[in-house]
Amino acid sequence: MEAFEPIPPEWTTKAVHAHEFYCPSCHGTSMQAQRVWINRRSPVYTENHRRKWQEFYECGNCGCVWWAWSSDRPPSEFGDRQVPPRDDFPSSLDDLF
């Protein structure tokens, strides 16, 4: 899988910085990309000591190659999901004994 290769693919050399987390040409999302590469070898540290990476995308709609910071990624629709409780699983260790 190309996304996690340590060496940047050739197609990333023509990337433009997207200041919003979508294709700067057609506003396609990262989910519409046909190729992805994440530069995990060179993280940048923010003021609050968190890491961020460059994420490179080749737009599946228009072919534009763009990059954005991982910290600019919008929240995931799966991020705040609650896992429903399971009736067949004990709620505490006390329920086991």
C-alpha positions in Angstrom: 0.0 0.0 0.0 1.5 3.3 -1.1 0.0 5.4 1.7 2.6 4.2 4.3 5.7 3.8 2.1 8.7 5.6 3.7 9.9 7.2 0.4 7.5 9.7 -1.2 6.0 8.6 -4.5 6.9 10.6 -7.6 3.4 12.0 -8.0 3.7 14.0 -4.7 6.3 16.3 -6.1 3.7 18.4 -7.9 1.4 18.8 -4.9 0.0 22.2 -3.9 -0.9 23.1 -0.3 -4.6 23.0 0.3 -5.4 25.5 3.1 -8.7 23.7 3.7 -9.0 20.0 3.8 -10.3 19.4 0.3 -9.0 19.6 -3.3 -8.2 23.2 -4.0 -9.4 22.8 -7.7 -12.7 21.0 -7.4 -13.3 20.8 -3.6 -13.3 17.0 -3.7 -12.8 15.4 -0.3 -10.0 13.2 0.8 -12.3 10.2 0.6 -12.6 10.8 -3.2 -8.8 10.6 -3.7 -7.4 8.0 -6.0 -4.0 7.9 -4.3 -2.8 8.9 -0.8 0.6 9.2 0.8 1.2 10.2 4.4 4.6 11.7 5.2 5.1 10.0 8.6 8.9 10.4 8.5 8.9 14.1 9.2 6.2 15.0 11.8 5.9 18.6 12.9 5.3 19.4 16.5 2.6 22.0 17.4 2.7 24.4 20.3 0.9 22.0 22.5 3.4 19.2 21.7 1.1 17.3 19.4 2.4 15.8 16.1 1.0 16.5 12.7 1.9 15.1 9.3 1.6 16.1 5.7 -1.1 14.1 3.9 -0.9 14.0 0.1 -3.9 13.2 -2.1 -4.4 12.8 -5.8 -8.0 13.9 -6.5 -10.2 11.2 -8.0 -12.4 13.9 -9.6 -10.0 16.3 -11.3 -6.5 14.7 -10.9 -5.1 17.7 -8.9 -2.4 16.6 -6.4 -2.7 18.4 -3.0 -1.5 18.2 0.5 -2.8 19.3 3.9 -1.8 19.0 7.5 -3.3 16.0 9.4 -4.4 18.4 12.1 -6.6 20.2 9.6 -8.6 17.1 8.9 -12.3 17.5 9.8 -13.7 15.4 12.6 -14.6 11.9 11.7 -18.3 10.9 11.5 -17.2 7.9 13.5 -15.3 9.7 16.2 -18.2 10.3 18.7 -20.1 7.1 18.2 -21.3 5.4 21.4 -20.9 1.6 21.5 -24.2 0.1 22.6 -23.9 -1.9 25.8 -24.0 -5.7 25.4 -26.5 -7.6 27.4 -24.5 -10.8 27.3 -21.3 -9.2 28.8 -20.9 -8.5 32.5 -21.0 -4.8 33.4 -18.4 -5.3 36.2 -16.2 -7.9 37.8 -18.7 -8.3 40.6 -21.2 -9.7 38.1 -18.8 -12.6 37.4 -18.8 -13.9 40.9 
